[in-house]
């Protein structure tokens, strides 16, 4: 197996764990952790394709990964801010019990 396929296999497993965590958990914080795992799997793919691509000296994959990490940090900050706000008003972070947000 080539080194690229090993990285892609690890990224696929990481994405699958994140997706399963985001879809099966009821706690809002654990859902955010699952989403972060999926973003990290995408970053691993970006770095792997950059490193084993035709022009690794171009640094394009690395720049995409750094941009993706910055977006993930902003997403985590906004998501945790929303979770804290919901907890202060409803005293729960259980996604099934949060029904006041429905239109």
N, CA, C and O atoms as CSV, one atom per row, in Angstrom:
chain,resi,resn,atom,element,x,y,z
A,1,UNK,N,N,0.851,-1.179,0.000
A,1,UNK,CA,C,0.000,0.000,0.000
A,1,UNK,C,C,0.895,1.241,0.000
A,1,UNK,O,O,1.876,1.307,0.740
A,2,UNK,N,N,0.555,2.201,-0.819
A,2,UNK,CA,C,1.356,3.423,-0.903
A,2,UNK,C,C,1.113,4.297,0.321
A,2,UNK,O,O,0.081,4.178,0.982
A,3,UNK,N,N,2.068,5.175,0.621
A,3,UNK,CA,C,1.874,6.053,1.790
A,3,UNK,C,C,0.639,6.958,1.668
A,3,UNK,O,O,-0.006,7.265,2.670
A,4,UNK,N,N,0.315,7.382,0.449
A,4,UNK,CA,C,-0.862,8.234,0.274
A,4,UNK,C,C,-2.134,7.491,0.656
A,4,UNK,O,O,-3.010,8.051,1.315
A,5,UNK,N,N,-2.236,6.247,0.248
A,5,UNK,CA,C,-3.447,5.495,0.575
A,5,UNK,C,C,-3.554,5.228,2.075
A,5,UNK,O,O,-4.661,5.119,2.603
A,6,UNK,N,N,-2.420,5.122,2.765
A,6,UNK,CA,C,-2.466,4.969,4.228
A,6,UNK,C,C,-3.041,6.233,4.878
A,6,UNK,O,O,-3.873,6.148,5.781
A,7,UNK,N,N,-2.594,7.397,4.417
A,7,UNK,CA,C,-3.128,8.651,4.951
A,7,UNK,C,C,-4.614,8.792,4.655
A,7,UNK,O,O,-5.384,9.239,5.505
A,8,UNK,N,N,-5.013,8.410,3.448
A,8,UNK,CA,C,-6.421,8.512,3.081
A,8,UNK,C,C,-7.280,7.549,3.889
A,8,UNK,O,O,-8.423,7.866,4.220
A,9,UNK,N,N,-6.741,6.374,4.210
A,9,UNK,CA,C,-7.470,5.423,5.035
A,9,UNK,C,C,-7.660,5.954,6.454
A,9,UNK,O,O,-8.747,5.842,7.022
A,10,UNK,N,N,-6.605,6.533,7.023
A,10,UNK,CA,C,-6.714,7.122,8.361
A,10,UNK,C,C,-7.704,8.287,8.351
A,10,UNK,O,O,-8.504,8.427,9.276
A,11,UNK,N,N,-7.656,9.119,7.314
A,11,UNK,CA,C,-8.586,10.245,7.218
A,11,UNK,C,C,-10.021,9.759,7.068
A,11,UNK,O,O,-10.935,10.355,7.639
A,12,UNK,N,N,-10.235,8.687,6.309
A,12,UNK,CA,C,-11.585,8.151,6.152
A,12,UNK,C,C,-12.110,7.595,7.475
A,12,UNK,O,O,-13.275,7.796,7.818
A,13,UNK,N,N,-11.260,6.906,8.205
A,13,UNK,CA,C,-11.677,6.397,9.517
A,13,UNK,C,C,-11.976,7.538,10.487
A,13,UNK,O,O,-12.953,7.483,11.233
A,14,UNK,N,N,-11.135,8.568,10.474
A,14,UNK,CA,C,-11.352,9.721,11.344
A,14,UNK,C,C,-12.655,10.437,10.984
A,14,UNK,O,O,-13.397,10.868,11.866
A,15,UNK,N,N,-12.925,10.558,9.690
A,15,UNK,CA,C,-14.164,11.184,9.250
A,15,UNK,C,C,-15.367,10.342,9.664
A,15,UNK,O,O,-16.385,10.883,10.095
A,16,UNK,N,N,-15.254,9.025,9.537
A,16,UNK,CA,C,-16.365,8.147,9.909
A,16,UNK,C,C,-16.657,8.228,11.411
A,16,UNK,O,O,-17.819,8.239,11.816
A,17,UNK,N,N,-15.613,8.283,12.229
A,17,UNK,CA,C,-15.816,8.418,13.672
A,17,UNK,C,C,-16.475,9.756,13.990
A,17,UNK,O,O,-17.385,9.820,14.817
A,18,UNK,N,N,-16.023,10.818,13.341
A,18,UNK,CA,C,-16.622,12.134,13.554
A,18,UNK,C,C,-18.072,12.192,13.105
A,18,UNK,O,O,-18.910,12.786,13.784
A,19,UNK,N,N,-18.372,11.582,11.973
A,19,UNK,CA,C,-19.744,11.571,11.467
A,19,UNK,C,C,-20.654,10.768,12.389
A,19,UNK,O,O,-21.774,11.185,12.686
A,20,UNK,N,N,-20.173,9.624,12.834
A,20,UNK,CA,C,-20.966,8.820,13.761
A,20,UNK,C,C,-21.191,9.573,15.069
A,20,UNK,O,O,-22.285,9.526,15.633
A,21,UNK,N,N,-20.171,10.257,15.547
A,21,UNK,CA,C,-20.321,11.030,16.776
A,21,UNK,C,C,-21.274,12.197,16.620
A,21,UNK,O,O,-22.034,12.507,17.537
A,22,UNK,N,N,-21.240,12.847,15.468
A,22,UNK,CA,C,-22.122,13.997,15.251
A,22,UNK,C,C,-23.572,13.573,15.050
A,22,UNK,O,O,-24.485,14.318,15.408
A,23,UNK,N,N,-23.798,12.402,14.490
A,23,UNK,CA,C,-25.166,11.978,14.211
A,23,UNK,C,C,-25.824,11.222,15.362
A,23,UNK,O,O,-27.050,11.225,15.474
A,24,UNK,N,N,-25.039,10.580,16.214
A,24,UNK,CA,C,-25.633,9.744,17.254
A,24,UNK,C,C,-25.677,10.394,18.624
A,24,UNK,O,O,-26.424,9.935,19.489
A,25,UNK,N,N,-24.914,11.430,18.849
A,25,UNK,CA,C,-24.867,12.036,20.177
A,25,UNK,C,C,-26.009,13.017,20.373
A,25,UNK,O,O,-26.486,13.631,19.419
A,26,UNK,N,N,-26.438,13.155,21.606
A,26,UNK,CA,C,-27.489,14.095,21.941
A,26,UNK,C,C,-26.939,15.345,22.619
A,26,UNK,O,O,-27.638,16.354,22.716
A,27,UNK,N,N,-25.722,15.290,23.079
A,27,UNK,CA,C,-25.087,16.419,23.748
A,27,UNK,C,C,-24.513,17.359,22.681
A,27,UNK,O,O,-23.813,16.910,21.774
A,28,UNK,N,N,-24.800,18.633,22.785
A,28,UNK,CA,C,-24.372,19.597,21.770
A,28,UNK,C,C,-22.850,19.716,21.708
A,28,UNK,O,O,-22.293,19.919,20.630
A,29,UNK,N,N,-22.178,19.596,22.837
A,29,UNK,CA,C,-20.722,19.709,22.839
A,29,UNK,C,C,-20.098,18.512,22.129
A,29,UNK,O,O,-19.116,18.671,21.404
A,30,UNK,N,N,-20.652,17.320,22.325
A,30,UNK,CA,C,-20.126,16.143,21.641
A,30,UNK,C,C,-20.391,16.194,20.140
A,30,UNK,O,O,-19.610,15.661,19.352
A,31,UNK,N,N,-21.484,16.828,19.746
A,31,UNK,CA,C,-21.741,17.028,18.313
A,31,UNK,C,C,-20.685,17.960,17.720
A,31,UNK,O,O,-20.194,17.718,16.617
A,32,UNK,N,N,-20.335,19.021,18.445
A,32,UNK,CA,C,-19.278,19.925,17.974
A,32,UNK,C,C,-17.936,19.207,17.874
A,32,UNK,O,O,-17.165,19.466,16.949
A,33,UNK,N,N,-17.653,18.316,18.807
A,33,UNK,CA,C,-16.406,17.538,18.746
A,33,UNK,C,C,-16.407,16.640,17.507
A,33,UNK,O,O,-15.379,16.499,16.845
A,34,UNK,N,N,-17.547,16.036,17.190
A,34,UNK,CA,C,-17.645,15.220,15.980
A,34,UNK,C,C,-17.411,16.033,14.718
A,34,UNK,O,O,-16.757,15.565,13.785
A,35,UNK,N,N,-17.939,17.238,14.686
A,35,UNK,CA,C,-17.715,18.113,13.527
A,35,UNK,C,C,-16.246,18.496,13.415
A,35,UNK,O,O,-15.708,18.567,12.310
A,36,UNK,N,N,-15.598,18.741,14.536
A,36,UNK,CA,C,-14.165,19.058,14.522
A,36,UNK,C,C,-13.348,17.877,14.024
A,36,UNK,O,O,-12.362,18.070,13.313
A,37,UNK,N,N,-13.735,16.660,14.381
A,37,UNK,CA,C,-13.040,15.478,13.874
A,37,UNK,C,C,-13.177,15.374,12.355
A,37,UNK,O,O,-12.223,15.013,11.666
A,38,UNK,N,N,-14.356,15.690,11.840
A,38,UNK,CA,C,-14.540,15.653,10.388
A,38,UNK,C,C,-13.695,16.713,9.700
A,38,UNK,O,O,-13.142,16.459,8.630
A,39,UNK,N,N,-13.584,17.889,10.290
A,39,UNK,CA,C,-12.730,18.930,9.705
A,39,UNK,C,C,-11.255,18.534,9.762
A,39,UNK,O,O,-10.499,18.841,8.839
A,40,UNK,N,N,-10.839,17.860,10.825
A,40,UNK,CA,C,-9.462,17.391,10.909
A,40,UNK,C,C,-9.175,16.315,9.868
A,40,UNK,O,O,-8.064,16.252,9.341
A,41,UNK,N,N,-10.153,15.472,9.564
A,41,UNK,CA,C,-9.985,14.480,8.505
A,41,UNK,C,C,-9.813,15.167,7.149
A,41,UNK,O,O,-8.998,14.740,6.333
A,42,UNK,N,N,-10.573,16.216,6.917
A,42,UNK,CA,C,-10.416,16.969,5.663
A,42,UNK,C,C,-9.037,17.628,5.601
A,42,UNK,O,O,-8.421,17.664,4.536
A,43,UNK,N,N,-8.548,18.148,6.723
A,43,UNK,CA,C,-7.212,18.744,6.748
A,43,UNK,C,C,-6.142,17.701,6.466
A,43,UNK,O,O,-5.167,17.985,5.771
A,44,UNK,N,N,-6.315,16.501,6.998
A,44,UNK,CA,C,-5.360,15.425,6.730
A,44,UNK,C,C,-5.341,15.077,5.249
A,44,UNK,O,O,-4.277,14.818,4.687
A,45,UNK,N,N,-6.510,15.069,4.611
A,45,UNK,CA,C,-6.560,14.838,3.167
A,45,UNK,C,C,-5.857,15.951,2.396
A,45,UNK,O,O,-5.121,15.677,1.448
A,46,UNK,N,N,-6.075,17.187,2.789
A,46,UNK,CA,C,-5.423,18.306,2.110
A,46,UNK,C,C,-3.905,18.195,2.199
A,46,UNK,O,O,-3.207,18.384,1.203
A,47,UNK,N,N,-3.400,17.892,3.378
A,47,UNK,CA,C,-1.952,17.780,3.565
A,47,UNK,C,C,-1.398,16.588,2.806
A,47,UNK,O,O,-0.329,16.685,2.205
A,48,UNK,N,N,-2.112,15.451,2.822
A,48,UNK,CA,C,-1.625,14.262,2.124
A,48,UNK,C,C,-1.571,14.484,0.616
A,48,UNK,O,O,-0.583,14.126,-0.025
A,49,UNK,N,N,-2.619,15.070,0.044
A,49,UNK,CA,C,-2.610,15.317,-1.391
A,49,UNK,C,C,-1.583,16.374,-1.771
A,49,UNK,O,O,-1.007,16.315,-2.857
A,50,UNK,N,N,-1.350,17.335,-0.892
A,50,UNK,CA,C,-0.313,18.321,-1.162
A,50,UNK,C,C,1.066,17.666,-1.162
A,50,UNK,O,O,1.875,17.912,-2.056
A,51,UNK,N,N,1.328,16.838,-0.162
A,51,UNK,CA,C,2.657,16.243,-0.010
A,51,UNK,C,C,2.962,15.257,-1.130
A,51,UNK,O,O,4.088,15.230,-1.627
A,52,UNK,N,N,2.002,14.456,-1.535
A,52,UNK,CA,C,2.238,13.445,-2.556
A,52,UNK,C,C,1.758,13.880,-3.936
A,52,UNK,O,O,1.662,13.054,-4.844
A,53,UNK,N,N,1.459,15.156,-4.104
A,53,UNK,CA,C,1.035,15.686,-5.394
A,53,UNK,C,C,2.215,15.970,-6.309
A,53,UNK,O,O,3.365,15.714,-5.953
A,54,UNK,N,N,1.924,16.499,-7.485
A,54,UNK,CA,C,3.001,16.744,-8.453
A,54,UNK,C,C,3.913,17.915,-8.076
A,54,UNK,O,O,5.075,17.930,-8.482
A,55,UNK,N,N,3.419,18.898,-7.310
A,55,UNK,CA,C,4.227,20.067,-6.969
A,55,UNK,C,C,4.150,20.344,-5.465
A,55,UNK,O,O,3.425,21.247,-5.048
A,56,UNK,N,N,4.882,19.585,-4.643
A,56,UNK,CA,C,4.810,19.835,-3.192
A,56,UNK,C,C,5.504,21.124,-2.765
A,56,UNK,O,O,5.313,21.582,-1.639
A,57,UNK,N,N,6.294,21.706,-3.634
A,57,UNK,CA,C,6.963,22.957,-3.275
A,57,UNK,C,C,6.041,24.175,-3.389
A,57,UNK,O,O,6.409,25.270,-2.962
A,58,UNK,N,N,4.857,23.993,-3.958
A,58,UNK,CA,C,3.946,25.114,-4.176
A,58,UNK,C,C,3.227,25.559,-2.905
A,58,UNK,O,O,2.749,26.691,-2.846
A,59,UNK,N,N,3.138,24.716,-1.902
A,59,UNK,CA,C,2.514,25.027,-0.606
A,59,UNK,C,C,1.018,25.336,-0.701
A,59,UNK,O,O,0.468,25.957,0.209
A,60,UNK,N,N,0.356,24.927,-1.762
A,60,UNK,CA,C,-1.070,25.225,-1.887
A,60,UNK,C,C,-1.900,24.415,-0.895
A,60,UNK,O,O,-2.797,24.963,-0.254
A,61,UNK,N,N,-1.619,23.130,-0.758
A,61,UNK,CA,C,-2.367,22.298,0.186
A,61,UNK,C,C,-2.173,22.747,1.614
A,61,UNK,O,O,-3.097,22.693,2.426
A,62,UNK,N,N,-0.967,23.189,1.918
A,62,UNK,CA,C,-0.686,23.677,3.260
A,62,UNK,C,C,-1.474,24.949,3.559
A,62,UNK,O,O,-1.987,25.114,4.665
A,63,UNK,N,N,-1.572,25.840,2.588
A,63,UNK,CA,C,-2.339,27.069,2.793
A,63,UNK,C,C,-3.831,26.774,2.945
A,63,UNK,O,O,-4.506,27.406,3.759
A,64,UNK,N,N,-4.348,25.828,2.173
A,64,UNK,CA,C,-5.744,25.436,2.331
A,64,UNK,C,C,-5.981,24.856,3.725
A,64,UNK,O,O,-7.003,25.142,4.349
A,65,UNK,N,N,-5.044,24.043,4.216
A,65,UNK,CA,C,-5.191,23.446,5.547
A,65,UNK,C,C,-5.141,24.510,6.636
A,65,UNK,O,O,-5.914,24.444,7.592
A,66,UNK,N,N,-4.255,25.483,6.511
A,66,UNK,CA,C,-4.181,26.560,7.505
A,66,UNK,C,C,-5.462,27.385,7.485
A,66,UNK,O,O,-5.970,27.761,8.542
A,67,UNK,N,N,-5.985,27.668,6.307
A,67,UNK,CA,C,-7.254,28.388,6.205
A,67,UNK,C,C,-8.385,27.572,6.823
A,67,UNK,O,O,-9.244,28.124,7.511
A,68,UNK,N,N,-8.391,26.270,6.582
A,68,UNK,CA,C,-9.413,25.406,7.142
A,68,UNK,C,C,-9.321,25.344,8.667
A,68,UNK,O,O,-10.350,25.282,9.340
A,69,UNK,N,N,-8.123,25.360,9.217
A,69,UNK,CA,C,-7.949,25.369,10.665
A,69,UNK,C,C,-8.476,26.677,11.247
A,69,UNK,O,O,-9.092,26.678,12.312
A,70,UNK,N,N,-8.239,27.785,10.556
A,70,UNK,CA,C,-8.761,29.072,11.027
A,70,UNK,C,C,-10.281,29.090,11.007
A,70,UNK,O,O,-10.904,29.610,11.933
A,71,UNK,N,N,-10.885,28.533,9.972
A,71,UNK,CA,C,-12.344,28.457,9.897
A,71,UNK,C,C,-12.884,27.546,10.999
A,71,UNK,O,O,-13.915,27.842,11.603
A,72,UNK,N,N,-12.188,26.439,11.259
A,72,UNK,CA,C,-12.617,25.519,12.316
A,72,UNK,C,C,-12.531,26.179,13.687
A,72,UNK,O,O,-13.389,25.943,14.538
A,73,UNK,N,N,-11.519,26.994,13.911
A,73,UNK,CA,C,-11.402,27.696,15.190
A,73,UNK,C,C,-12.540,28.699,15.357
A,73,UNK,O,O,-13.104,28.818,16.445
A,74,UNK,N,N,-12.883,29.417,14.297
A,74,UNK,CA,C,-14.002,30.357,14.366
A,74,UNK,C,C,-15.314,29.609,14.576
A,74,UNK,O,O,-16.172,30.060,15.335
A,75,UNK,N,N,-15.473,28.480,13.915
A,75,UNK,CA,C,-16.683,27.674,14.073
A,75,UNK,C,C,-16.812,27.155,15.496
A,75,UNK,O,O,-17.906,27.146,16.061
A,76,UNK,N,N,-15.708,26.728,16.070
A,76,UNK,CA,C,-15.730,26.226,17.451
A,76,UNK,C,C,-16.073,27.351,18.428
A,76,UNK,O,O,-16.828,27.139,19.377
A,77,UNK,N,N,-15.533,28.521,18.205
A,77,UNK,CA,C,-15.816,29.650,19.093
A,77,UNK,C,C,-17.288,30.043,19.021
A,77,UNK,O,O,-17.921,30.255,20.056
A,78,UNK,N,N,-17.835,30.141,17.828
A,78,UNK,CA,C,-19.243,30.498,17.673
A,78,UNK,C,C,-20.139,29.385,18.210
A,78,UNK,O,O,-21.130,29.655,18.888
A,79,UNK,N,N,-19.791,28.134,17.908
A,79,UNK,CA,C,-20.586,27.006,18.387
A,79,UNK,C,C,-20.604,26.911,19.905
A,79,UNK,O,O,-21.660,26.697,20.500
A,80,UNK,N,N,-19.452,27.067,20.535
A,80,UNK,CA,C,-19.414,27.023,21.996
A,80,UNK,C,C,-20.126,28.216,22.611
A,80,UNK,O,O,-20.734,28.095,23.674
A,81,UNK,N,N,-20.058,29.373,21.951
A,81,UNK,CA,C,-20.818,30.534,22.423
A,81,UNK,C,C,-22.320,30.271,22.389
A,81,UNK,O,O,-23.041,30.637,23.318
A,82,UNK,N,N,-22.788,29.637,21.319
A,82,UNK,CA,C,-24.208,29.286,21.234
A,82,UNK,C,C,-24.597,28.256,22.285
A,82,UNK,O,O,-25.667,28.352,22.887
A,83,UNK,N,N,-23.731,27.272,22.506
A,83,UNK,CA,C,-24.029,26.248,23.511
A,83,UNK,C,C,-24.104,26.874,24.900
A,83,UNK,O,O,-24.998,26.539,25.677
A,84,UNK,N,N,-23.186,27.771,25.221
A,84,UNK,CA,C,-23.205,28.436,26.525
A,84,UNK,C,C,-24.461,29.295,26.676
A,84,UNK,O,O,-25.078,29.309,27.741
A,85,UNK,N,N,-24.841,30.010,25.618
A,85,UNK,CA,C,-26.050,30.831,25.666
A,85,UNK,C,C,-27.291,29.971,25.856
A,85,UNK,O,O,-28.165,30.318,26.650
A,86,UNK,N,N,-27.380,28.870,25.149
A,86,UNK,CA,C,-28.530,27.973,25.297
A,86,UNK,C,C,-28.552,27.367,26.698
A,86,UNK,O,O,-29.618,27.232,27.298
A,87,UNK,N,N,-27.397,27.008,27.215
A,87,UNK,CA,C,-27.351,26.435,28.555
A,87,UNK,C,C,-27.799,27.446,29.614
A,87,UNK,O,O,-28.482,27.083,30.571
A,88,UNK,N,N,-27.420,28.693,29.444
A,88,UNK,CA,C,-27.823,29.714,30.417
A,88,UNK,C,C,-29.332,29.931,30.434
A,88,UNK,O,O,-29.909,30.217,31.484
A,89,UNK,N,N,-29.967,29.797,29.285
A,89,UNK,CA,C,-31.412,30.034,29.218
A,89,UNK,C,C,-32.226,28.790,29.541
A,89,UNK,O,O,-33.259,28.882,30.205
A,90,UNK,N,N,-31.770,27.622,29.078
A,90,UNK,CA,C,-32.577,26.413,29.213
A,90,UNK,C,C,-32.042,25.417,30.234
A,90,UNK,O,O,-32.735,24.460,30.580
A,91,UNK,N,N,-30.834,25.622,30.716
A,91,UNK,CA,C,-30.183,24.733,31.680
A,91,UNK,C,C,-30.003,23.314,31.156
A,91,UNK,O,O,-30.039,22.360,31.933
A,92,UNK,N,N,-29.809,23.164,29.852
A,92,UNK,CA,C,-29.528,21.864,29.264
A,92,UNK,C,C,-28.763,22.061,27.965
A,92,UNK,O,O,-28.891,23.087,27.297
A,93,UNK,N,N,-27.962,21.053,27.621
A,93,UNK,CA,C,-27.299,21.037,26.315
A,93,UNK,C,C,-27.737,19.815,25.519
A,93,UNK,O,O,-27.126,19.472,24.507
A,94,UNK,N,N,-28.804,19.159,25.982
A,94,UNK,CA,C,-29.361,18.015,25.283
A,94,UNK,C,C,-30.134,18.512,24.063
A,94,UNK,O,O,-31.047,19.328,24.186
A,95,UNK,N,N,-29.764,18.019,22.908
A,95,UNK,CA,C,-30.366,18.523,21.670
A,95,UNK,C,C,-31.828,18.127,21.527
A,95,UNK,O,O,-32.585,18.825,20.852
A,96,UNK,N,N,-32.244,17.026,22.143
A,96,UNK,CA,C,-33.655,16.636,22.069
A,96,UNK,C,C,-34.543,17.551,22.903
A,96,UNK,O,O,-35.709,17.760,22.569
A,97,UNK,N,N,-34.003,18.093,23.978
A,97,UNK,CA,C,-34.806,18.938,24.860
A,97,UNK,C,C,-34.878,20.392,24.407
A,97,UNK,O,O,-35.665,21.177,24.935
A,98,UNK,N,N,-34.060,20.740,23.435
A,98,UNK,CA,C,-34.070,22.113,22.938
A,98,UNK,C,C,-35.103,22.209,21.812
A,98,UNK,O,O,-34.785,21.985,20.645
A,99,UNK,N,N,-36.318,22.539,22.171
A,99,UNK,CA,C,-37.381,22.630,21.164
A,99,UNK,C,C,-37.899,24.055,21.024
A,99,UNK,O,O,-38.754,24.324,20.181
A,100,UNK,N,N,-37.399,24.952,21.827
A,100,UNK,CA,C,-37.860,26.351,21.726
A,100,UNK,C,C,-37.353,27.039,20.467
A,100,UNK,O,O,-37.899,28.064,20.057
A,101,UNK,N,N,-36.312,26.486,19.848
A,101,UNK,CA,C,-35.746,27.116,18.666
A,101,UNK,C,C,-36.529,26.771,17.408
A,101,UNK,O,O,-36.288,27.355,16.351
A,102,UNK,N,N,-37.463,25.829,17.507
A,102,UNK,CA,C,-38.261,25.463,16.340
A,102,UNK,C,C,-39.228,26.588,16.003
A,102,UNK,O,O,-39.812,27.210,16.891
A,103,UNK,N,N,-39.391,26.843,14.702
A,103,UNK,CA,C,-40.221,27.938,14.247
A,103,UNK,C,C,-41.633,27.723,14.494
A,103,UNK,O,O,-42.455,28.575,14.157
